[in-house]
């Protein structure tokens, strides 16, 4: 049951990164997109604001909608950009959230990152655009190597070859670390 501010126990578990408790509440039928608090935010908003990637993944796997806007008109990708949670911005984009989605004021995640002087997210936006082109071009090889344990070509070799003319070693390493979420 929500409290007097319509905040649920799932909100509190999300903001405190209590993944076992989140799992328990979800198994018991908690409403994953319950809106509560002064900002009329979901548990996913609360976990995003704190940068709790593990909680965000759990909530998203349970069907949480990252496109829901809070009272300030921000979806989760905007909140992640505002608080410099680059991994969360990448995760939301990987899960299909439009990186050019505008908040109520017309700002995108990239605009928030630039305004907050967060170059990691600004670089990430460029990286995602490049990655989109690379995946379209090399998707069959990446999927083959990633999902097949019998592959003769290691995934890092394909990533290195496919990206050597587009991105530097830092972004190649970031891409390989990022792929483990899928």
Beta strands, then each sheet from edge to edge (+ up, - down):
end
